[in-house]
Amino acid sequence: MQNTRLNNLLDAIATRFSQWFLNPWRRLSLLIISFLFGFFLGNAVSTTAGQEGVLDIVVAGFLVVLTEITSRIFYSQSFFTKRSLLVDSLNLLKIGFTYSLFLEAFKLGS
C-alpha cells in the first residue's frame, strides 16, 4: 500500500488498539462479553425463528454452516500456536450460541 496519511493513521489506530488488548484482564473481559453476546444471540434467534415457523429448516441449516465454519477456523490452527483475539472471541461467541440453543431445547422439553 502507499504510505499516505490516512494509511498511517489507520495503522497507528490498529496498533494502539491491539496493544490495548494485550492486557490480560481486558482480553478476558472481551472474551466474556463475546460469550454472553453469543448467548443472547442464540436466545434471540431461537425466539424469532420459532415464532414465525416458516423458515425453521433454512435458519437451522444456515446456523449449522456458520457454526461449522467457525469451528474449522478455530481448530485448523495448531493447539500450541497463539491465536488471535478475533478468532478466540469468535469461538466463544459460537460456544455461547450453542449453549443457549441447548438451554432452549431443555426448556422446550420440560
Residue pairs with C-beta under 8 A, 6 or more apart in sequence:
1 7
18 85
20 26
21 27
21 30
21 85
27 85
30 85
30 89
31 88
31 89
31 92
32 92
34 89
34 90
34 92
34 93
34 96
35 92
35 93
35 95
35 96
36 96
37 93
37 96
38 92
38 93
38 94
38 95
38 96
38 97
38 98
38 99
38 100
39 96
39 97
39 99
39 100
40 96
40 100
41 93
41 96
41 97
41 100
42 96
42 97
42 98
42 99
42 100
42 101
42 104
43 100
43 104
45 59
45 63
45 97
46 100
46 101
46 104
49 55
49 56
49 59
49 60
50 56
63 97
67 94
67 97
67 98
70 90
70 91
70 93
70 94
71 91
71 94
73 87
73 90
74 83
74 87
74 90
74 91
74 94
77 83
77 87
